[in-house]
Amino acid sequence: MTSADEFVLQLLTDKGLLEESTIETARAKVNESEYDGSEDTAALEALVADHSINQQQIADVLAEEFNMETVNLADVRVSTEALEIVPFELANRYKVIPLEVDDSEAELAVFDPLDMDAIDSISHVIKRSITCRVAPLEEIDKAIHQYYEGAKAGAVDDIFSGMEDPEVAPTQIDLPTGEDASEEEAPIIKYVHMVISEALKRRASDIHMEPLEKRFRVRYRIDGVLHEVENPPKRLQPSIVSRIKLMSNVSIAEKRVPQDGRININVGVKIIDLRVSTLPTAFGESIVMRILDKESLNLGLPQLGFFSDDQAAFERIIALPDGVFLVTGPTGSGKSTTLYSALNCINHPDRKIITVEDPVEYEMPGVNQVQVRRDVGMTFSAALRSMLRQAPNIIMVGEIRDKETAEIAINAALTGHMVFSTLHTNDAPSAVSRLIDIGIKPFLVAAAVRAVLAQRLVRRNCPSCRVPFEHDEKLLNSLGIRSDQIADASFMKGEGCVKCNGTGFRGRVGVFEMFQVNEELQSMIYEDASLVALRDKAREMGMRNMREDGIRKIIGGIMTPQEVLHATVSDSI
């Protein structure tokens, strides 16, 4: 319960509120149940559970011991300004409620005045000195439920509080889509909408709903990192899954095979697309919802993370009249966004652009976008054949997956079309080897491929709270940062603030590796040179790898060394 429960138990004993025998009995019960955690913590929780002591008594004892005041949260009205300064993430993580906040000081209700690490962390994030008053944990939880709306701790409980607890959870339910939902169905609908709304507020890219053995876990992916939020009751898992499947227009009855669907929701004046994927697992269906916000899509090259020299090379390549330009990287590395940005740059009235995608993630005005539908035979290769009869200038293929698609794309490039596409490779030169492995002749690869861009997404320092920091020489050495680079560097890191939810990061930018095929490299590809030879020659001709591009952005204060180290590898590995 608190950071020093042994001390609390001793205080309660000294005040005559507990007997040693009562504490020992509680500890024995804890040992019998094989509690996973601190014995004293579990004993204190057990004593509260069986009413040997209550949380108000614990708060009173702690307040008296440290010469602090207690506070009755029922008599307090927290201002909106205070709630904005101490956001939900901080309040829920450290179990505090802001009482009064001004420009230099904040008064908080806490249940554990011994947890100085938590108090220091809050002070650091909100940039104010902290004074504390003590309140019972249950009262703080209740206040968090009351004051913080959305997908916050209390909202889940409030939504489901009126529902009956059935002995057997329903496996299928017909949830309505309109306003005429029944009283039993309405909480499920409200909860799903709440989860989506909160994900949008927190800039999440994905919502993960994962059935585990004893709980139904909900997580948001924010800036590439998963964050767990308040989970709904396990018994309601089938109902929530059914609701989402109904909204995404997939079969509710089918639970044996994966399904894909889509949800369009109105948020104010804009429309948000959710790409829904279901996957059967041992404990039920797992759901992932990819959030596609057209208006938040950064289609400018500087926003992607290009420095001026890389941007100039990128703009020159995408303006070529023919050839193949490939973007490579793992799933979720921003390949589609980079290609959309390229198309946006060259989307002029005198050019016809056709894309074939699986699925169409973002609608682009002036671009003919084709959706792959394998169930009716509309594959990448079939769509490509038909596209060429439409006389396009520029073609974008969502992904080259097989020999047939690769052959058509290469032939299109050799017959006067500019072709954009993606591959799954670890670095840029590997794309050449990948095409040859698929079955494309080396001389065709040499003739068609103009450039390959490999990329990774790395979390960006929060612009609102980034500050200079002392560099770790050992860490910089592991990245390969030279001493002459350190002299001119401005190393920065985010301290954590309200805008970045205390993480120190806000958004992601790319680190890039541009492999440009010139005559010398063409000759080597034609002769089926090894991947190592191609990479060495490209490096000799000035190609920077992704780690070196990341180093430039570390020196510029855009990202931290730890983030680049985690996202990239050196050539020596």
C-alpha positions as CSV (number, residue, x, y, z in Angstrom):
1,M,0.0,0.0,0.0
2,T,2.7,2.5,1.0
3,S,6.4,2.6,0.2
4,A,7.3,1.6,3.8
5,D,4.5,-0.7,5.1
6,E,6.7,-2.2,7.8
7,F,7.0,1.3,9.3
8,V,3.3,1.8,9.0
9,L,2.5,-1.4,10.8
10,Q,4.9,-0.4,13.6
11,L,3.2,3.0,13.9
12,L,-0.2,1.4,14.1
13,T,1.1,-1.0,16.8
14,D,2.7,1.9,18.8
15,K,-0.6,3.8,18.7
16,G,-2.5,0.8,20.0
17,L,-4.6,0.4,16.9
18,L,-3.2,-3.1,16.1
19,E,-1.9,-6.0,18.2
20,E,1.2,-7.8,17.2
21,S,-0.8,-11.1,17.2
22,T,-3.2,-9.6,14.7
23,I,-0.4,-8.7,12.4
24,E,1.2,-12.1,12.6
25,T,-2.1,-13.8,11.9
26,A,-2.4,-11.6,8.7
27,R,1.1,-12.5,7.7
28,A,0.4,-16.2,8.1
29,K,-2.6,-15.9,5.8
30,V,-0.5,-14.1,3.3
31,N,2.2,-16.9,3.3
32,E,-0.5,-19.5,2.9
33,S,-1.8,-17.8,-0.2
34,E,1.7,-17.5,-1.7
35,Y,1.3,-13.8,-2.3
36,D,3.6,-12.4,-5.0
37,G,5.0,-9.3,-3.4
38,S,6.1,-7.7,-0.2
39,E,4.8,-9.6,2.9
40,D,4.2,-6.4,4.8
41,T,2.3,-4.8,1.9
42,A,0.1,-7.9,1.7
43,A,-0.4,-8.0,5.5
44,L,-1.5,-4.4,5.6
45,E,-3.9,-5.0,2.7
46,A,-5.3,-8.1,4.4
47,L,-5.8,-6.1,7.7
48,V,-7.7,-3.4,5.8
49,A,-9.8,-6.1,3.9
50,D,-10.9,-7.8,7.1
51,H,-11.6,-4.5,8.8
52,S,-9.0,-4.8,11.5
53,I,-7.9,-1.3,10.5
54,N,-9.2,1.2,8.0
55,Q,-7.5,3.5,5.5
56,Q,-8.7,6.6,7.4
57,Q,-6.8,5.4,10.5
58,I,-3.7,4.8,8.4
59,A,-3.9,8.3,7.0
60,D,-4.4,9.9,10.4
61,V,-1.4,8.0,11.9
62,L,0.9,9.0,9.0
63,A,-0.3,12.7,9.1
64,E,0.4,12.8,12.9
65,E,3.8,11.2,12.6
66,F,5.0,13.6,9.9
67,N,3.2,16.7,11.3
68,M,1.0,17.0,8.3
69,E,-2.7,17.7,7.8
70,T,-5.3,15.3,6.6
71,V,-7.9,16.3,4.1
72,N,-11.5,15.2,3.5
73,L,-11.8,15.1,-0.3
74,A,-15.6,15.1,-0.1
75,D,-15.3,18.7,1.1
76,V,-12.9,19.8,-1.7
77,R,-13.7,21.0,-5.2
78,V,-10.8,20.7,-7.5
79,S,-10.5,23.4,-10.2
80,T,-10.2,22.6,-13.9
81,E,-6.8,24.5,-14.0
82,A,-5.4,22.2,-11.3
83,L,-6.6,19.1,-13.2
84,E,-4.8,20.4,-16.4
85,I,-1.6,21.1,-14.5
86,V,-1.6,17.6,-12.9
87,P,-3.0,15.4,-15.7
88,F,-4.7,12.1,-15.3
89,E,-1.5,10.1,-16.1
90,L,0.3,11.6,-13.2
91,A,-2.6,11.5,-10.8
92,N,-3.4,7.9,-11.5
93,R,0.2,6.7,-11.6
94,Y,1.1,8.2,-8.2
95,K,-2.4,8.2,-6.6
96,V,-2.6,12.0,-5.9
97,I,-5.2,14.7,-6.2
98,P,-4.3,18.4,-6.8
99,L,-5.9,20.6,-4.2
100,E,-4.5,24.0,-5.0
101,V,-2.1,25.0,-7.7
102,D,-0.5,28.4,-8.5
103,D,2.5,29.4,-10.6
104,S,5.1,28.2,-8.1
105,E,3.5,25.7,-5.8
106,A,1.1,22.8,-5.8
107,E,-0.8,21.3,-2.8
108,L,-1.6,17.6,-3.3
109,A,-3.6,15.0,-1.5
110,V,-1.5,11.9,-1.2
111,F,-2.0,8.6,0.6
112,D,1.7,7.8,1.0
113,P,3.8,10.7,2.3
114,L,6.8,8.4,2.5
115,D,7.0,8.0,-1.3
116,M,9.4,10.9,-1.9
117,D,10.4,9.5,-5.3
118,A,6.8,10.0,-6.5
119,I,6.6,13.5,-5.0
120,D,9.9,14.5,-6.6
121,S,8.8,13.1,-10.0
122,I,5.5,15.1,-9.9
123,S,7.4,18.2,-8.9
124,H,9.8,17.7,-11.8
125,V,7.0,17.3,-14.4
126,I,4.7,20.1,-13.3
127,K,7.7,22.4,-12.4
128,R,6.3,23.5,-9.0
129,S,7.3,22.8,-5.4
130,I,5.0,20.4,-3.6
131,T,3.2,20.4,-0.3
132,C,1.2,17.4,0.8
133,R,-1.9,16.6,2.8
134,V,-2.8,13.0,3.6
135,A,-6.0,11.3,2.5
136,P,-7.1,7.6,2.4
137,L,-6.2,5.7,-0.7
138,E,-9.9,4.8,-1.4
139,E,-10.9,8.5,-1.2
140,I,-8.1,9.4,-3.7
141,D,-9.2,6.7,-6.1
142,K,-12.8,7.9,-5.8
143,A,-11.7,11.5,-6.5
144,I,-9.7,10.4,-9.5
145,H,-12.8,8.7,-10.8
146,Q,-14.9,11.8,-10.2
147,Y,-12.6,14.5,-11.6
148,Y,-10.9,12.8,-14.5
149,E,-13.2,11.9,-17.4
150,G,-12.6,9.7,-20.5
151,A,-10.9,6.4,-20.3
152,K,-9.7,7.0,-16.9
153,A,-9.7,4.7,-13.9
154,G,-13.2,5.5,-12.6
155,A,-14.8,5.8,-16.0
156,V,-14.6,2.0,-16.6
157,D,-16.2,1.3,-13.2
158,D,-18.9,3.9,-13.7
159,I,-19.8,2.5,-17.1
160,F,-20.3,-1.0,-15.9
161,S,-21.5,-0.3,-12.4
162,G,-25.2,-0.8,-13.3
163,M,-24.7,-4.1,-15.2
164,E,-25.7,-7.4,-13.7
165,D,-22.9,-9.9,-13.2
166,P,-24.1,-12.9,-15.2
167,E,-23.1,-16.4,-14.2
168,V,-22.1,-17.1,-17.8
169,A,-20.9,-14.3,-20.0
170,P,-22.7,-14.1,-23.4
171,T,-20.6,-15.4,-26.3
172,Q,-22.7,-13.4,-28.9
173,I,-24.8,-10.4,-28.6
174,D,-26.5,-8.2,-31.2
175,L,-25.4,-4.7,-30.2
176,P,-27.2,-1.9,-31.9
177,T,-25.5,0.8,-33.8
178,G,-28.1,3.5,-33.2
179,E,-29.4,5.4,-30.2
180,D,-31.9,2.8,-29.2
181,A,-29.6,0.6,-27.2
182,S,-31.0,-1.3,-24.3
183,E,-29.9,-0.5,-20.8
184,E,-27.8,-3.6,-20.7
185,E,-26.2,-3.0,-24.0
186,A,-25.5,0.8,-23.5
187,P,-22.5,0.4,-21.2
188,I,-20.7,-1.7,-23.7
189,I,-21.3,0.9,-26.5
190,K,-20.2,3.7,-24.1
191,Y,-17.1,1.8,-23.1
192,V,-16.0,1.2,-26.7
193,H,-16.5,4.8,-27.7
194,M,-14.7,5.9,-24.6
195,V,-11.6,3.7,-25.4
196,I,-11.5,5.1,-28.9
197,S,-12.0,8.7,-27.7
198,E,-9.2,8.5,-25.2
199,A,-6.8,6.9,-27.7
200,L,-7.4,9.9,-30.0
201,K,-6.7,12.3,-27.1
202,R,-3.5,10.6,-26.2
203,R,-2.2,10.5,-29.9
204,A,-2.2,6.7,-30.0
205,S,-1.5,5.0,-33.3
206,D,-3.1,1.7,-32.3
207,I,-5.5,0.2,-29.7
208,H,-4.7,-3.3,-28.6
209,M,-7.3,-5.4,-26.8
210,E,-5.7,-8.7,-25.7
211,P,-7.5,-11.6,-24.0
212,L,-5.3,-13.1,-21.3
213,E,-6.2,-15.9,-18.9
214,K,-7.6,-13.8,-16.1
215,R,-8.0,-10.4,-17.6
216,F,-8.8,-8.5,-20.7
217,R,-5.9,-6.1,-21.3
218,V,-6.2,-2.8,-23.1
219,R,-3.2,-1.0,-24.3
220,Y,-2.4,2.1,-26.5
221,R,0.6,2.4,-28.7
222,I,1.9,6.0,-28.3
223,D,5.0,7.1,-30.2
224,G,5.8,3.4,-30.8
225,V,5.6,2.3,-27.2
226,L,2.7,0.4,-25.6
227,H,1.0,1.8,-22.5
228,E,-1.5,-0.2,-20.5
229,V,-4.7,1.6,-19.4
230,E,-7.6,0.6,-17.2
231,N,-8.9,-2.8,-18.1
232,P,-12.6,-3.7,-18.3
233,P,-14.0,-6.7,-16.4
234,K,-12.9,-10.1,-18.0
235,R,-16.5,-11.3,-18.0
236,L,-17.4,-8.5,-20.6
237,Q,-14.7,-9.5,-23.1
238,P,-17.1,-11.3,-25.5
239,S,-19.5,-8.4,-25.5
240,I,-16.8,-5.8,-26.1
241,V,-15.3,-7.9,-28.9
242,S,-18.8,-8.4,-30.5
243,R,-19.5,-4.7,-30.4
244,I,-16.2,-3.9,-32.2
245,K,-16.8,-6.6,-34.8
246,L,-20.3,-5.3,-35.4
247,M,-19.0,-1.7,-35.9
248,S,-16.3,-3.0,-38.3
249,N,-18.8,-5.0,-40.3
250,V,-17.2,-8.4,-39.9
251,S,-18.9,-11.6,-38.8
252,I,-19.8,-11.8,-35.1
253,A,-20.4,-15.6,-35.4
254,E,-17.0,-16.4,-36.9
255,K,-14.4,-16.9,-34.1
256,R,-12.1,-19.5,-35.7
257,V,-10.3,-17.4,-38.4
258,P,-8.7,-13.9,-38.5
259,Q,-10.9,-11.1,-39.9
260,D,-10.2,-7.6,-41.1
261,G,-12.6,-4.7,-41.0
262,R,-12.9,-0.9,-40.9
263,I,-14.7,1.7,-38.8
264,N,-15.4,5.3,-39.8
265,I,-16.2,7.6,-36.8
266,N,-16.9,11.3,-36.7
267,V,-14.8,13.3,-34.3
268,G,-16.0,16.9,-34.4
269,V,-15.8,18.0,-38.0
270,K,-13.4,15.3,-39.1
271,I,-13.6,11.6,-39.9
272,I,-11.3,9.1,-38.3
273,D,-10.7,5.7,-39.9
274,L,-10.0,2.6,-37.7
275,R,-8.5,-0.4,-39.4
276,V,-9.6,-3.4,-37.3
277,S,-7.9,-6.8,-37.2
278,T,-9.1,-9.8,-35.2
279,L,-7.0,-12.8,-34.3
280,P,-8.2,-16.0,-32.5
281,T,-6.1,-16.8,-29.5
282,A,-6.1,-19.4,-26.6
283,F,-8.3,-17.1,-24.4
284,G,-10.5,-15.4,-27.0
285,E,-10.2,-13.0,-29.9
286,S,-7.4,-10.4,-29.9
287,I,-8.3,-7.1,-31.5
288,V,-6.0,-4.4,-32.9
289,M,-7.4,-1.1,-34.2
290,R,-5.0,1.0,-36.3
291,I,-6.0,4.7,-36.1
292,L,-5.8,6.5,-39.4
293,D,-6.3,10.2,-39.0
294,K,-6.1,11.8,-42.4
295,E,-5.7,15.3,-41.0
296,S,-2.8,14.4,-38.7
297,L,-0.8,12.8,-41.5
298,N,2.4,14.8,-42.0
299,L,2.9,14.8,-45.7
300,G,5.8,17.4,-45.7
301,L,9.3,16.1,-46.2
302,P,10.8,18.1,-43.3
303,Q,8.2,16.6,-41.0
304,L,9.4,13.1,-41.9
305,G,12.8,14.0,-40.4
306,F,14.9,14.7,-43.5
307,F,17.8,17.1,-43.2
308,S,18.3,19.4,-46.2
309,D,20.9,17.3,-48.0
310,D,18.8,14.1,-47.8
311,Q,15.6,16.0,-48.7
312,A,17.3,17.4,-51.9
313,A,18.4,13.8,-52.9
314,F,14.9,12.5,-52.1
315,E,13.2,15.2,-54.2
316,R,15.5,14.6,-57.1
317,I,14.8,10.9,-57.1
318,I,11.0,11.1,-56.9
319,A,11.0,13.6,-59.8
320,L,12.7,11.1,-62.2
321,P,10.5,10.2,-65.2
322,D,10.9,6.4,-64.8
323,G,12.5,3.7,-62.7
324,V,11.8,2.0,-59.4
325,F,12.1,3.8,-56.0
326,L,11.8,1.4,-53.0
327,V,11.3,2.2,-49.3
328,T,12.3,-0.6,-46.9
329,G,12.0,-1.3,-43.2
330,P,10.0,-3.5,-40.8
331,T,6.3,-3.2,-40.2
332,G,5.4,0.2,-38.5
333,S,8.6,2.0,-39.6
334,G,6.7,4.7,-41.6
335,K,7.1,3.3,-45.1
336,S,3.6,4.1,-46.3
337,T,3.8,7.6,-44.8
338,T,7.0,8.3,-46.7
339,L,5.5,7.1,-50.0
340,Y,2.3,9.2,-49.4
341,S,4.6,12.2,-48.8
342,A,6.4,11.5,-52.1
343,L,3.2,11.3,-54.0
344,N,1.9,14.5,-52.4
345,C,5.1,16.3,-53.6
346,I,4.7,15.2,-57.2
347,N,0.9,15.2,-57.4
348,H,0.3,17.8,-60.2
349,P,-2.6,18.2,-62.6
350,D,-0.4,17.1,-65.6
351,R,0.5,13.7,-64.1
352,K,-1.7,10.7,-63.6
353,I,-1.0,8.8,-60.4
354,I,-2.5,5.3,-59.6
355,T,-1.9,3.4,-56.4
356,V,-2.7,-0.2,-55.5
357,E,-2.8,-0.7,-51.7
358,D,-3.8,-3.3,-49.1
359,P,-5.7,-1.5,-47.6
360,V,-6.1,2.1,-48.8
361,E,-5.0,3.8,-45.6
362,Y,-5.4,7.5,-46.6
363,E,-7.4,9.0,-49.4
364,M,-5.4,11.5,-51.5
365,P,-7.2,14.0,-53.7
366,G,-6.2,13.7,-57.3
367,V,-4.9,10.2,-57.0
368,N,-6.6,7.1,-58.3
369,Q,-6.4,4.6,-55.4
370,V,-7.1,0.9,-55.9
371,Q,-8.0,-1.5,-53.0
372,V,-6.6,-5.0,-53.2
373,R,-9.4,-7.6,-52.8
374,R,-8.0,-11.2,-53.0
375,D,-11.5,-12.7,-52.5
376,V,-12.5,-11.6,-56.0
377,G,-9.0,-12.0,-57.6
378,M,-7.9,-8.4,-57.3
379,T,-4.4,-9.1,-56.2
380,F,-1.4,-6.7,-56.5
381,S,-0.3,-8.3,-59.7
382,A,-3.8,-8.3,-61.2
383,A,-4.3,-4.7,-60.3
384,L,-0.9,-3.7,-61.7
385,R,-1.7,-5.3,-65.1
386,S,-5.0,-3.3,-65.3
387,M,-3.3,-0.1,-64.1
388,L,-0.9,-0.1,-67.0
389,R,-3.8,0.0,-69.5
390,Q,-4.8,3.3,-67.8
391,A,-1.7,5.0,-69.0
392,P,-0.4,6.4,-65.7
393,N,2.8,8.4,-65.2
394,I,3.4,7.3,-61.7
395,I,2.5,4.0,-60.0
396,M,2.6,3.2,-56.3
397,V,2.5,-0.5,-55.3
398,G,1.8,-0.9,-51.6
399,E,4.2,-3.8,-51.2
400,I,6.2,-6.1,-53.5
401,R,5.5,-9.6,-52.0
402,D,6.1,-12.1,-54.8
403,K,7.9,-12.6,-58.2
404,E,4.8,-11.8,-60.3
405,T,4.3,-8.4,-58.7
406,A,8.0,-7.6,-58.8
407,E,8.2,-8.5,-62.5
408,I,5.3,-6.3,-63.5
409,A,6.7,-3.4,-61.4
410,I,10.1,-3.8,-63.0
411,N,8.7,-4.0,-66.5
412,A,6.5,-0.9,-65.8
413,A,9.6,1.0,-64.8
414,L,11.5,-0.1,-68.0
415,T,8.6,1.1,-70.2
416,G,8.6,4.7,-69.0
417,H,6.7,4.7,-65.6
418,M,7.9,5.8,-62.3
419,V,7.2,3.1,-59.7
420,F,7.1,3.5,-56.0
421,S,6.9,0.5,-53.7
422,T,8.0,-1.0,-50.4
423,L,10.0,-4.1,-49.3
424,H,10.7,-5.7,-46.0
425,T,14.5,-5.6,-45.6
426,N,16.8,-4.5,-42.8
427,D,18.8,-2.0,-44.8
428,A,18.8,-0.3,-48.2
429,P,21.4,-2.4,-50.2
430,S,19.6,-5.6,-49.1
431,A,16.6,-4.6,-51.3
432,V,18.7,-5.4,-54.4
433,S,19.5,-8.9,-53.0
434,R,15.8,-9.4,-52.1
435,L,14.6,-8.7,-55.6
436,I,17.1,-11.1,-57.0
437,D,16.1,-13.7,-54.5
438,I,12.5,-13.3,-55.5
439,G,13.5,-14.2,-59.0
440,I,14.2,-10.9,-60.9
441,K,17.3,-11.1,-63.2
442,P,20.2,-9.0,-62.0
443,F,20.4,-7.1,-65.2
444,L,16.7,-6.1,-64.9
445,V,17.3,-4.9,-61.3
446,A,20.3,-2.9,-62.4
447,A,18.4,-1.2,-65.2
448,A,15.2,-0.4,-63.2
449,V,16.1,0.5,-59.6
450,R,17.0,4.1,-59.2
451,A,17.3,4.3,-55.4
452,V,16.3,2.5,-52.1
453,L,15.5,4.3,-48.9
454,A,15.7,2.3,-45.6
455,Q,14.2,3.9,-42.5
456,R,13.3,3.5,-38.9
457,L,11.1,5.6,-36.6
458,V,12.7,7.1,-33.5
459,R,11.0,9.0,-30.7
460,R,11.6,12.7,-30.8
461,N,12.5,14.8,-27.8
462,C,9.4,16.8,-26.6
463,P,9.9,20.4,-28.0
464,S,8.2,21.9,-24.9
465,C,10.5,20.4,-22.2
466,R,13.8,19.4,-23.9
467,V,16.8,20.7,-22.0
468,P,20.6,20.2,-22.4
469,F,22.1,17.2,-20.6
470,E,25.5,15.9,-19.7
471,H,26.4,13.2,-22.2
472,D,27.5,9.7,-21.2
473,E,30.9,9.2,-22.9
474,K,30.5,5.4,-22.8
475,L,27.2,5.5,-24.5
476,L,28.4,7.9,-27.2
477,N,31.4,5.7,-27.8
478,S,29.1,2.7,-28.3
479,L,27.3,4.7,-31.0
480,G,30.5,5.7,-32.7
481,I,30.3,9.4,-32.0
482,R,33.7,11.0,-32.5
483,S,35.3,13.5,-30.1
484,D,35.3,16.2,-32.8
485,Q,31.5,15.7,-33.2
486,I,30.9,16.1,-29.4
487,A,32.6,19.5,-29.4
488,D,29.9,21.0,-31.6
489,A,27.0,19.0,-30.3
490,S,23.9,20.2,-28.4
491,F,22.8,17.1,-26.6
492,M,19.1,17.4,-25.5
493,K,16.6,15.3,-23.7
494,G,13.0,15.8,-22.6
495,E,12.4,16.4,-18.9
496,G,8.8,15.4,-19.0
497,C,5.9,17.8,-19.1
498,V,2.1,17.9,-19.4
499,K,2.2,18.0,-23.2
500,C,4.2,14.8,-23.4
501,N,2.4,13.1,-20.4
502,G,5.7,13.2,-18.5
503,T,7.6,10.9,-20.9
504,G,10.0,13.5,-22.4
505,F,9.0,12.4,-25.9
506,R,6.4,13.7,-28.3
507,G,6.0,12.2,-31.8
508,R,8.5,10.3,-33.9
509,V,10.8,11.1,-36.8
510,G,12.7,8.9,-39.3
511,V,16.3,8.0,-39.5
512,F,17.3,7.2,-43.1
513,E,19.7,5.3,-45.3
514,M,19.7,6.4,-49.0
515,F,21.1,3.9,-51.5
516,Q,21.4,5.7,-54.8
517,V,22.2,3.5,-57.8
518,N,24.7,5.1,-60.2
519,E,26.5,3.7,-63.2
520,E,29.2,2.0,-61.1
521,L,26.7,0.3,-58.8
522,Q,24.6,-0.6,-61.8
523,S,27.5,-2.5,-63.2
524,M,28.1,-4.3,-59.9
525,I,24.4,-5.3,-59.7
526,Y,24.5,-6.5,-63.3
527,E,27.5,-8.7,-62.4
528,D,25.6,-10.1,-59.4
529,A,28.0,-8.6,-56.9
530,S,27.6,-9.6,-53.2
531,L,25.6,-7.6,-50.8
532,V,28.7,-6.8,-48.8
533,A,30.4,-5.5,-51.9
534,L,27.4,-3.3,-52.8
535,R,27.2,-1.9,-49.3
536,D,31.0,-1.1,-49.2
537,K,30.9,0.6,-52.5
538,A,27.9,2.7,-51.6
539,R,29.6,3.7,-48.3
540,E,32.7,4.6,-50.2
541,M,30.6,6.9,-52.4
542,G,29.1,8.7,-49.5
543,M,26.1,6.7,-48.3
544,R,25.3,7.2,-44.6
545,N,23.7,4.4,-42.7
546,M,20.7,4.8,-40.4
547,R,22.9,5.0,-37.3
548,E,25.0,7.8,-38.7
549,D,21.9,9.7,-39.7
550,G,20.6,9.2,-36.1
551,I,23.9,10.6,-34.8
552,R,23.4,13.7,-36.8
553,K,20.0,14.1,-35.1
554,I,21.4,13.4,-31.6
555,I,23.9,16.2,-32.2
556,G,21.1,18.5,-33.3
557,G,19.2,17.8,-30.1
558,I,16.3,16.1,-31.9
559,M,16.6,12.7,-30.2
560,T,18.5,11.0,-27.4
561,P,21.4,8.5,-27.9
562,Q,19.4,5.8,-26.2
563,E,16.6,6.0,-28.7
564,V,19.0,5.8,-31.7
565,L,20.9,2.9,-30.1
566,H,17.7,0.9,-29.7
567,A,16.4,1.6,-33.2
568,T,19.6,1.1,-35.3
569,V,22.6,-1.2,-35.7
570,S,26.2,-0.5,-36.7
571,D,27.8,-1.9,-39.9
572,S,30.1,-4.0,-37.7
573,I,27.2,-6.1,-36.4
